[in-house]
């Protein structure tokens, strides 16, 4: 199904942006809603047991993977053998509403795949979550929560998981992001987590003013000052994203908070794996926009519908210091993503869910909502290696890329150009192609965890090696 869109109602006015796009953006926007939405995609059916890769390929003509395949793909068993599985450190996962069955569903996931049950704690520091009602809104967030928790745990199986639930995603402009800021500040100020994982976003152009977005940065400033790493998904619509209504922008846009320089933006790649998790071809930028079986799997039609890892240039934030070395790519603006992990729908991961409002059972699930919790697990493994939280890791990522660190695996194929139909017309938004080094489709690339984890810990502590 489509990634569920949750509206945060705010009257829309023109956002501050470079003059070359301001008139176009204003013309494209209707006075409607700012949207905050989770970024998970999954099929509308479910199976009693998780499908194997071969079964997914036979039934849906797409690949799907389990934890052992993903662990192998990122060279994680070498770290586990050294005693590094995240123990003693905590991933905070932030989602509106959470999932009413997250604890039960995680136990099913763990039992099925032979994973240890983690120390899962649920808190609601911004206020109590209303009773679950099974509505599409609530079911969308519940599915997002299950994906986030299960796959962060799959990468760092002995790390603590702190699920941070917020009480609303819509309340006439006074709720949504402000509640998330409150909740995240609570986590940071009480030293409850090493890394915060966020699989939600809102398109930059849909905020009423530049200042209205900047006013919501308090948690990220707090995290940077107190040494907590913050991650955010770059979106699943390639070079475009949703307008304040239900349409997509017809020119390149990016989303926030992944575009924030104090946040690490996580993009998507496509893995091609055998049954054991060995690569059958190199990773490429995730783009399922023009893949008919995947379009049928997610949308129920032949497409094209925008379905690719987000990336591009911010209209809010100028180029940060850590991107000075890639100025030839980003120009004067902040570029996203910073790094990428598995997110392709043709290469989805298995998730279990049992809440009302969606089919009960196992569903292949995908998106940068998958990539972000995967990378949160990697960061917490690096925190264990370092013996402390790493804080803002972006300067280290770009240093490692420029120095050709073995743990950074360059992604040099693919793009995030997308096409879609709306209002009786077909549009193509020209995105960005992968290239050697940093690019606006995959960031600095992806990782080999056995090398990346100690390298990241060392560079954060020493500034170089």
N, C-alpha and C positions, 0 to 999 in steps of 0.2 A: 504494500500500500504506500501511498505518499507519506513522506515525513509529515507528521502531524504538526499543524501550525497553531500556536497559542498566541492570542492577541493581548498585548498590553496597551490599553486604550490611552492615547494621548493626542490632542489636537495637533495637526501637522502644519509646520511652516517651513520656510526654506532653511536648509542646513548650510553652515559655512563650509565652502569647498573651493577648489581652484576655479577661476572664472571660466576656463575652457569647458567645464561640465556643468556649471551652475544652472544655466538656462535650460539645458536639456533635462537635468534632474528635476527641476521645478515643474517643467511641463509634464514629466512622466508621473508625478506623484499626485494622488487625489487626497483631499483632506479626510483622512481616515484614521488608521490605527498604527501604532508602532508594534511590531511583533517580536515576541521572544518565543522561541520554539525549540523543542528537542530535535535532534538530528538523526534519529534512528529510522531505518527502513527495514521492513520485513514483509513477508507474504501473509495473505489473509487466511491461510490454512495452517494446521499444525499436525504433527505426527506423534504417536505414542512413545516413540524412541527417536533419538537423534539420527538423522540420515548420515550415511557415509558419503565420502566424496563421489564414489561411483553411483550411489543411489540418487544423489542430487543431480548428477550429470544425466542420468537416465530419465528422471522424472521432470526436471526443470531445464535441462541443458545449461546449467550453471554448476560451478564447483562450490562445495561447502566444506568447512574444516572444523575439527575439534581441537581442544587445548594442546594435546601432544603434538599435533602437526604444527601449530603456531609456535609452540616452545622450540621445536626442532628448527623451524625456519629462522628464528632469531638467535639460535645458538645458546639458548637458555640452560639446557642441561649441564653445560660446563660450569656455570655459576652455581647451580643447585648442588653440584658435586663438591664444591668448595665451601658449602654451608651458607651460601648467600641466597636466601629465598624471601628476604624482606623482613625477617623476624626482628622485633623490637622497634619497628617503624610503622608509620600510619599513612594511609591514603584517605583523604577526605573527598567524598563524591557528593556533589551538590545537585539536587534536582527538586523542582517544584513538585510538591505533594508526595513524592516517593511512590512506593509500591506496597499495597496491603499484604502481599504474599512474598515479599523479598526474602525473608528468612527461610521459609519453607522451600522456595524455589531454588535458592542457593544450595540448600542441603541436597536436593534432588540432583542438581548440576554436579556437585562434588561427589556424590555417591556413584553417579553414572560414570564419571571420568577418573575416579580414584584419587581425588584431590582431598587434602585435609580441610576440615571445617575451620574457617578463620574466626578470629575474634571480631564479630560484626556488632557494632554499636549504632543505634539510631537516635539522633537528637533532632529537636525542632526549636532552635534558639530564636527564631523570628516569630514564634507563635504556633499554637496547635493547628495541625492539619485537619480540615473538615472531614467528616466521614466519607469513605469511598462510595461513589455512586455509579461506577461503571460507564460513565459518559465517555464519548470519544476523547474529550480533553483529558480526563483523568486516566483513561486507558493508555493514551499516547505517552503520558509522563511515566506511567507504571512500566510500560515496555522499555522506555529509555532507562529507567532505574535498574531494571533487571539486567539489561545488557551491560551497563556501566559496572555494576557490582560483580557480576559473574566473570567478566573478562579482565578487570583489574586484578581480581583474585587469581585467575588462571595464570597470569604472568608472574605475580609475586605471591605465591600460595601461602606463605606464612606471615605476610604483613597483616597488620590490623586494618580493618575497613571501617571507616566512620561515615555512615550515610547521613547527610545533612539535608533534612527535608524542610521546605519552606511552604507557607500556608496558602499561597495564591500565585497565579500567573496573570491575573487580570483584575483590575479594580479601578477603572476610570482614571488611569494615569498615576494613581497613588501607590500602586502595589506592583509586584513582579520583580523587577530589578532592585528596587530599594530593599525588599525583603531578603534578596540574595546577598546584597551588600551587608546587611545587618548580620545575617547568619555567618557569612565568611569572616567578618571581623571578630565574631565570637570565637570561631575556631582558631584564628590567628592569635588573638589576644590571650587566649587560654592555653596556647602551645599544644593544641590537640592533634596536629598533623604535620607531616613533612612536605606533602604535596597536595594541592587541591585540583581536582579534575572537574571540568565543566563541559558538558556536551550540549550546549545551547548557545544561541546567538540571536542577534537582531541586525538587520542590514543598517550600515552607518547612515545612509541617506534617509532612513525613516525616522530618525530622531528629530524632534522639532527644531532644535538649535544645536550647534556645536557644544555650547555650554551645558545643555541638558544631559549630554553624554558625559562630558568631563566631570560633572557633579556626581556621577555614579562610580568614580574610580577609587573611592576611599579604601576599599578592601585591597585593591592591588597595590596602592601606595603603602598600606600597612604591611602587606606581605613582603614587599621589597625591603622595607625597613627592618623587618623581623626575621628575614631569612627563610621564608616559605616559598616554594616553587608553585606557580599557578599556570595551569594549562587550559586551553580552550580549543574546541573543534573549529575548523575553518569552513565548515558547511558542505552541503551535498549537491550544490547547484552549479558547480564549476565556476566560471567567470561571472555568473549572474547570481541573483538571490531574490527573495520575495520583496515586492513592494509593500506598502502599508495595507493593501488589500490582499487579494488572492492571486494576483498576477506576478510576473517576474519582470525585473528591469530589462530593458532591451539594449543596454550598454554595460560595460564591465563595472562591477561594484564589489565591495568586500563587506565583511560583517565584523561586529564587535561583540564580545571582548577579545577575539583572537587577534584583532588588529592592534590591540594595545601593546606598546613597547614593554610594559611590565608583565606581559603574559606571553607564554610560549604558544604560538599557533601551530596546531597539528593538522597536517593535510593527509591525503589518502593515496595509497598505492594499491596495485593489484599484484597479489602473489599467485604464482602458478606452482602448485605443490603436488607431489605424489602422495600415496597413502601414508608414507612415513614422515612427511613434512620436508622432504628434500626438494629443492627447487628444480623444476624442469625447464625454466627459462628465467632471465633476470627480471627483477621487479620493474614495473612501468607505472607511470602516473595513472591513477584510477580515473577511468572515463567510460561509463556504460551507457552514455547517451544514445549511441548509434548501434548498440548490441540488441538485436530484436528479442532473443530469448530472455535476456535480463529485463528488457522493457515489459515483456509479457509477465514476468515473474513479479515485478514491483508494481506496475501500473495497470496490467491487464489489457494493454494494447501494444501495437507495434512501434509506438513512438514516432518521432523522437520526443522524449521528455528530458529536461535537464537532469542529469544524474552523474555527477563527477565531483572530485575533490575541489573545494574552494581555494581561491588564490587570487592575488592581485595587489593593487596599491591602495592604501588608505587615503581617504579625502579629509581625514581628521588629523592624523598624526604625521609630522615630518619624519624624515629619515633619522632613526636613532643612531647613536655613536657606534653601536655594534654592527651596523650595516654600512658603515663608511666604505668598507672593503668591497662591497657589492653595489656601489653607487651606479655602476654601468648598467645594472639590471633594474634597480628600484628608483633611480633618479633622485628627486628631492623628497620622496614620500616613504613612509613605512611600508615595507613589503611583507606579505604573508603568502604561504605558511613559513614557519621556521624549520620544520622537520616533518617527516611523514611516516606513517605506519599503515598496516593492512586496513583497507576500508572498502574494497570493491565488493559489489553485489554479486558479480561473477567471481566468487572467492569469499563468500559470506561465512560467518561463524554461527555455530549452533547455540541457541539460547532457550532456556526453559521458562515457561510462565504458566500461572494457574489463576490469575485474577479474572474477574468478570469483565465483559466488554470486548474481549478478544478471544480467539480460540485457545483452549487449554492444550498444552503440549509443547513440543519442540518446533522452533521455527528458525530457518536460516535468516540471519540479521546482518546488516552491513551499514557502512557510512563512516564519516569521520567521528561519529559517536562511538564507533568501535575503536578507531585509531587512537582516540584520546585516552580512554582508560587503559588500553594496551601500553601507551607510553607512560602513563602514571605509574604502572608497575615497574617499568624500566627505571624511572627516576627514583623510586623508593629503594630499588636494589642498589643504585649508586649511592643513595643516602646511607644505606647500611654499610657499604664498602668504605665510605668516608667517615662513618661514625657520627654523622650529624646531617641535618637538613641542608640542602644545597642553595636555597634561595633562588634568585633570578639566574637562570642558566643560559640565557640567550648569548651573552658575550662569550661564554665557553664554547657554545655550539659553533659560532662563526669563526672563532680561533681554530677549533679543531678542523673545520672544513678547509680553511685556508692552509693549514699545516698538513693536510692530507692524512689525518689521523686514520689508522686502520679501522677503527670502530665506526667511522662514517662511511656508508656505502652510497656512492653517487647513483642517482637515478637520472638516466640520460635519454629515456624514450617516453613518448606520450605527450598529451596536452590536456588542458581543461576547457577547450572550446565546446560550447553546447548549442543545441537547437531545441526549439519548442514552439508549440502553437498556442495562440491565445487571441481572442476576439476575432477569429476567422482568418488570422494571418500566421505565417510561420516566420520565426525570427532566429537568427544565428548571432550569438554573442562571441566574438573572437576572443579567445583566451590566450594562454601563454604556454609555450612549449618547454619541455625539459631540455636541459643542456648540461654541459660539463660544469661542475661547480653549482653555485646557488642559482635557483630559478623560481619563478612565481607559480609554478605548478607543484613542485615537490619540496621546496625549501632547500636545505643543504643536502637532502637525500634521506636515506633511511639508515638502519643500524645493524651491526653485528654485536649483539648484547655482550658476549663474552669479552670482547675487546672494548666496546663502548663504555660499559659500566665503570671499569677502573680508570679509563682515560678521563671520563667526565669528572669523576671524583677528584682525580689528581689536578686537573686543570682548574677546577673551581677553587681548590685550596692553594694552588701555586701560581695561577695565571698563565702558565706555560708548562712545557716539560723539557 
